[in-house]
Amino acid sequence: MIRSFDVYVPDGDEARRWAEEELANPRYADAKPTWFDLLARDIGRFLRDLFTSENGANVGPAALIIVSVIIVAALVVALIIWGRPRSARSVRAARGDLLGASDDRSAAQLRSDADRHARDGDWDAATILRFRALARGLLERDLIDPAPGATAQAIAREASTVFADESAAVRRAAVSFDDVRYLRHPASAESYRELADTDDRLRARRPEAVLA
């Protein structure tokens, strides 16, 4: 026996609300192209349309060459200044890379893990995680924009431009990270506490208070 089912069809207002709620999902924001991505796409479309047989017959060869040279030159300049357009996947991958390691933990999670290692007396692991937390916290607040693969010292330099009066403390924190991570020098309770205090001060402050 064949059974029939009623299919619910939303009205216009409800359908629009469903669409707005779906598009509010963060995954769509992550995949949103940058303005440079859109510009590169539009230029590609323009060139494709320009060189079609229909349009090419209306434009002289010299004009096509001149337009092409201008567009190529503009693209080269844009690539030099802003780099090549990034895909949503590469943007998300860059967010996960932190100080030479793939790590998607938030600043709060990194601080919690660092404190757990500190309670166990593992000062080396605590130091590495706490500086990662410091860096992640600045990234989450959009206070720094380090290049992919940025070192601890590079992050410290960027942080110093935002919190100038913390410049020396942030650089010492970066040195502590490098000493443990790369030079294999053991950390201590004192060095970890200084790094943690620096991180606590930075996350409690607003850059406006420093710049005022």
C-alpha positions in Angstrom: 0.0 0.0 0.0 1.4 3.4 -1.0 1.2 6.0 1.8 1.1 9.7 1.0 2.9 12.3 3.1 2.2 16.0 3.4 5.1 18.2 2.5 5.5 21.4 4.4 6.3 24.4 2.2 7.3 27.6 4.1 6.0 31.0 3.1 8.3 33.7 1.8 9.1 35.3 5.2 9.9 32.0 6.9 12.0 30.8 3.9 14.0 34.0 4.1 14.5 33.6 7.9 15.7 30.0 7.3 18.2 31.2 4.7 19.5 34.0 7.0 20.0 31.6 9.9 21.9 29.1 7.6 24.1 31.8 6.2 24.9 33.0 9.7 26.8 29.7 10.3 30.6 30.5 10.9 31.6 28.1 8.1 30.3 30.5 5.5 32.3 33.4 7.0 35.5 31.3 6.9 34.9 30.6 3.2 34.2 34.2 2.3 36.7 35.4 -0.3 38.8 38.5 0.3 38.4 41.7 -1.7 41.6 40.8 -3.6 40.1 37.4 -4.5 37.0 39.1 -5.9 39.1 41.6 -7.8 41.2 38.9 -9.4 38.1 37.0 -10.4 36.5 40.0 -12.0 39.7 40.8 -13.9 39.8 37.3 -15.2 36.2 37.5 -16.4 36.9 40.8 -18.1 39.8 39.4 -20.0 37.9 36.3 -21.0 35.0 38.5 -22.3 37.4 40.9 -23.9 39.0 38.3 -26.1 35.9 36.5 -27.2 35.3 36.6 -31.0 32.4 39.0 -30.7 34.2 41.6 -28.7 37.6 41.1 -30.4 36.1 42.1 -33.7 35.1 45.5 -32.3 38.5 46.2 -30.6 41.7 46.8 -32.5 44.7 44.6 -31.9 46.8 47.5 -30.6 44.1 48.4 -28.1 43.9 44.8 -26.9 47.6 44.6 -26.4 47.6 47.9 -24.4 44.8 46.9 -22.2 46.4 43.5 -21.6 49.7 45.1 -20.6 48.0 47.5 -18.2 46.0 44.7 -16.5 49.0 42.4 -16.2 51.1 45.2 -14.7 48.4 45.9 -12.2 48.2 42.3 -11.2 51.9 42.0 -10.8 51.9 45.1 -8.5 49.0 43.7 -6.5 50.7 40.3 -6.1 53.9 42.0 -4.9 52.0 44.1 -2.3 49.3 41.7 -1.1 50.4 38.2 -2.3 48.4 35.8 -4.4 44.7 35.3 -3.6 44.2 32.8 -0.8 41.7 30.0 -0.8 39.5 29.5 2.2 41.3 26.3 3.0 44.7 28.1 3.1 43.3 30.8 5.3 42.0 28.2 7.8 45.3 26.3 7.7 47.3 29.5 8.4 45.1 30.1 11.5 46.0 26.6 12.8 49.8 27.1 12.3 51.4 28.8 15.4 55.1 29.1 16.0 56.1 26.2 13.8 53.4 23.8 14.9 49.9 23.0 13.8 47.8 23.9 16.9 44.1 24.9 16.8 43.7 25.3 20.5 42.3 28.7 21.8 44.4 30.9 24.0 42.2 29.9 27.0 42.9 26.2 26.3 46.6 26.7 25.9 46.7 28.6 29.2 44.8 25.9 30.9 47.2 23.2 29.6 50.2 25.3 30.5 49.0 25.7 34.1 48.4 22.0 34.3 52.0 21.3 33.3 53.2 24.0 35.7 51.3 22.3 38.6 53.1 19.0 37.7 56.5 20.9 37.7 57.0 20.4 33.9 58.3 24.0 33.4 59.5 23.3 29.9 56.1 22.2 28.5 54.4 25.0 30.5 56.7 27.6 29.1 56.1 26.5 25.5 52.4 26.4 25.9 52.1 29.7 27.8 54.0 31.6 25.1 51.7 30.0 22.5 48.8 31.2 24.6 50.2 34.7 24.6 50.6 34.7 20.9 47.2 33.1 20.3 45.5 35.6 22.6 46.9 38.5 20.5 45.8 36.9 17.3 42.3 36.3 18.6 42.0 40.0 19.5 43.4 41.0 16.0 46.2 42.9 17.7 48.9 41.3 15.6 49.1 39.8 12.1 52.3 37.8 11.8 53.4 36.2 8.6 53.0 32.5 8.2 55.8 30.7 10.1 56.6 33.8 12.2 59.1 33.2 15.0 58.6 34.1 18.7 60.8 37.1 18.2 58.7 38.3 15.3 55.6 38.0 17.3 57.3 39.9 20.2 58.2 42.7 17.8 54.6 43.0 16.6 53.3 42.9 20.2 55.7 45.7 21.2 54.2 48.0 18.6 50.8 47.6 20.3 52.0 47.6 23.9 55.2 49.6 23.8 55.7 49.7 27.5 55.7 45.9 27.6 58.3 45.6 24.9 61.1 44.3 27.2 58.8 41.8 29.0 57.4 40.4 25.7 60.9 40.0 24.3 62.0 38.2 27.5 59.0 35.9 27.1 60.1 35.1 23.5 63.6 34.4 24.7 62.3 32.0 27.3 60.3 30.2 24.6 63.3 30.0 22.2 65.6 28.8 25.0 63.3 25.9 25.8 62.0 25.1 22.4 65.2 25.3 20.3 68.2 25.6 22.6 67.0 22.9 25.1 67.7 25.1 28.1 65.6 24.1 31.0 62.9 26.5 32.2 62.3 27.3 35.9 59.4 28.2 38.0 60.6 31.8 38.1 61.0 32.1 34.3 57.6 30.6 33.8 55.9 32.9 36.3 57.4 35.9 34.6 56.1 34.7 31.3 52.7 34.0 32.7 52.5 37.4 34.4 53.4 39.1 31.1 50.6 37.1 29.3 48.1 38.0 32.1 49.0 41.7 31.8 48.6 41.8 28.1 45.2 40.0 28.0 43.9 42.4 30.7 44.7 45.5 28.8 43.2 47.3 25.9 45.5 48.8 23.2 43.6 52.1 23.5 44.8 52.5 27.1 48.4 52.2 25.9 47.9 54.6 22.9 46.0 57.2 24.8 
